[in-house]
Amino acid sequence: MGLEKDLERLITVTIKDHYFRFQTSEGIFSKGHLDTGTRLLAENMTLPEAGCVLDLGCGYGPLGIIAAKLKPKLDVVLTDNDSNALRLATLNGTLNHVENVEFRLGSIYGPVNSMKFNLIISNPPLSAGFSIVSEIIKQSPLHLNSAGALEVVVRKGFNMYSREFESAFGFVEVLARGSGYRVFHGGLTKT
């Protein structure tokens, strides 16, 4: 029990005047703190009032849980291919008293293959390489409703990601930048 306690940490953050608690763990991205890129996206994502949002590669769930808490009329689906990350995301949904969330295990769009979303958000696994992030961007239009959008935070390779967004959507918008990160936005209609 003591070892397990050492491996897991509870962090607290405030986003848009809302207080959140997240359980993190060894082996999960950004253990022990909310990373700068995730915070930048969380503070700048363009959430619809209602509809369906996908947090792709959710990790321990901060983006999807923040979206669900900020906009309680949304249905938020959180996916990850790591069962431990999804276990933590599920726990964090309970810790933050959000009920408008669903958790699915699987890679990229596999767990939501037939679904359409108003918004897809992601702090993609850049350590997995450009090809994975490229697939997330390229396949996103197939999973967006007619006015849907994709918002992704990246730290390096801005020109490569910008080209992928332009190829998928015909344009790219930078919603925010800070501390070496950028939040890219692309959609089926321009904002």
C-alpha positions in Angstrom: 0.0 0.0 0.0 2.8 2.4 0.8 4.6 1.8 -2.5 1.3 2.4 -4.4 0.8 5.7 -2.5 4.4 6.8 -3.5 3.6 6.0 -7.2 0.4 8.0 -7.3 0.0 11.7 -6.7 -3.0 14.0 -6.4 -2.6 17.3 -8.1 -4.9 20.4 -8.0 -5.4 23.0 -10.7 -7.7 25.9 -11.4 -8.9 26.5 -15.0 -11.3 29.3 -15.8 -12.2 29.7 -12.1 -13.0 26.0 -11.7 -11.1 23.9 -9.2 -10.0 20.4 -10.4 -8.3 17.4 -8.7 -6.4 14.8 -10.7 -4.8 11.6 -9.6 -1.7 10.9 -11.6 0.8 8.0 -11.5 4.2 6.7 -12.5 4.4 5.9 -16.2 1.6 8.3 -17.2 2.5 11.5 -19.1 2.9 14.6 -16.8 2.8 12.8 -13.5 2.6 15.1 -10.6 1.6 18.3 -12.4 -0.6 19.6 -15.3 1.9 20.1 -18.1 2.1 23.5 -19.8 0.7 22.4 -23.2 -2.3 20.8 -21.6 -3.0 23.9 -19.6 -2.7 26.1 -22.7 -5.2 24.0 -24.6 -7.5 23.7 -21.6 -7.6 27.5 -21.2 -8.2 28.1 -24.9 -10.3 25.3 -26.3 -13.4 26.4 -28.0 -16.1 24.3 -26.4 -19.6 24.2 -27.8 -22.5 24.6 -25.3 -23.8 21.2 -26.1 -23.1 18.2 -28.4 -20.3 15.7 -28.3 -16.5 16.2 -27.6 -13.7 13.7 -28.0 -10.6 13.9 -25.8 -8.2 11.7 -27.9 -5.3 10.2 -26.0 -6.7 11.5 -22.8 -4.0 10.2 -20.4 -5.3 10.7 -16.9 -8.1 12.8 -18.3 -7.6 16.5 -17.6 -8.8 17.9 -20.9 -11.9 15.9 -21.2 -12.8 16.3 -17.6 -12.3 20.0 -17.7 -14.5 20.2 -20.8 -17.2 18.2 -19.1 -17.1 20.4 -16.0 -17.1 23.7 -17.9 -19.9 22.7 -20.2 -22.2 20.2 -18.4 -24.6 19.9 -21.4 -21.7 18.3 -23.4 -21.2 14.5 -23.8 -17.5 13.9 -23.5 -15.8 10.7 -24.7 -12.2 10.2 -23.4 -10.0 7.6 -25.1 -6.6 6.2 -24.5 -4.7 3.0 -25.5 -3.2 2.7 -22.0 -5.5 0.9 -19.6 -3.7 2.5 -16.6 -4.3 6.0 -18.0 -7.9 5.1 -18.6 -8.3 3.8 -15.0 -6.9 7.1 -13.7 -9.2 9.1 -16.1 -12.2 7.2 -14.8 -11.1 7.9 -11.2 -10.6 11.5 -12.0 -14.1 11.8 -13.5 -15.4 10.7 -10.2 -13.1 12.9 -8.2 -14.3 15.9 -10.1 -18.0 15.0 -10.0 -18.6 14.9 -13.7 -21.2 12.5 -15.0 -21.3 13.6 -18.7 -18.2 11.5 -19.5 -17.6 8.1 -21.1 -14.2 6.3 -21.2 -13.1 4.0 -24.0 -9.9 1.9 -24.4 -8.2 1.9 -27.8 -5.9 3.6 -30.3 -6.6 6.7 -32.2 -10.2 6.6 -33.6 -10.7 2.9 -33.1 -12.9 3.2 -30.0 -15.2 5.8 -31.6 -15.1 4.6 -35.2 -18.7 5.4 -36.1 -19.1 8.5 -34.0 -19.1 12.2 -35.1 -18.1 15.0 -32.8 -18.5 18.8 -32.5 -14.9 19.1 -31.2 -11.9 16.8 -31.0 -9.2 17.9 -28.5 -5.8 16.4 -28.0 -2.4 16.9 -26.5 -1.1 14.2 -28.7 1.7 11.7 -27.8 4.5 13.5 -29.6 6.9 10.9 -28.2 5.0 8.4 -30.5 6.3 10.3 -33.5 5.0 12.6 -36.2 3.2 9.7 -38.0 0.8 9.1 -35.2 -0.1 12.8 -34.8 -0.4 13.1 -38.6 -2.9 10.3 -38.6 -4.9 12.0 -35.8 -5.1 15.2 -37.9 -5.7 13.4 -41.3 -8.5 11.2 -40.0 -10.2 13.9 -37.9 -12.6 15.2 -40.7 -14.1 11.7 -40.9 -15.1 12.0 -37.2 -16.4 15.6 -37.1 -20.0 16.7 -37.7 -20.6 19.4 -40.4 -19.4 22.3 -38.1 -16.9 20.3 -36.1 -13.3 21.2 -35.3 -10.0 19.7 -34.2 -7.8 21.5 -31.6 -4.3 20.2 -30.9 -1.5 21.5 -28.8 2.1 20.9 -30.0 5.5 22.0 -29.0 7.8 21.3 -31.9 7.5 21.0 -35.7 5.0 23.8 -36.0 5.4 24.0 -39.8 4.8 20.2 -40.2 1.6 20.3 -38.1 0.4 23.5 -39.8 0.8 21.8 -43.2 -1.2 18.8 -41.9 -4.0 21.0 -40.7 -4.0 22.9 -44.0 -4.2 19.6 -45.9 -7.0 18.3 -43.8 -9.1 21.5 -43.5 -7.8 24.0 -46.0 -6.7 26.3 -43.2 -5.1 26.4 -39.8 -5.7 28.9 -37.0 -3.4 29.4 -34.0 -5.7 29.8 -31.0 -2.9 30.4 -28.5 0.8 30.3 -28.0 3.0 30.3 -24.9 6.1 28.7 -23.4 7.1 27.2 -26.7 3.6 25.6 -27.4 0.9 26.4 -29.9 -2.7 25.4 -30.0 -3.8 24.7 -33.6 -7.4 24.8 -34.7 -8.9 23.5 -37.9 -12.4 22.7 -38.8 -14.9 21.9 -41.5 -16.0 25.5 -41.4 -13.9 28.6 -40.7 -14.6 30.4 -37.4 
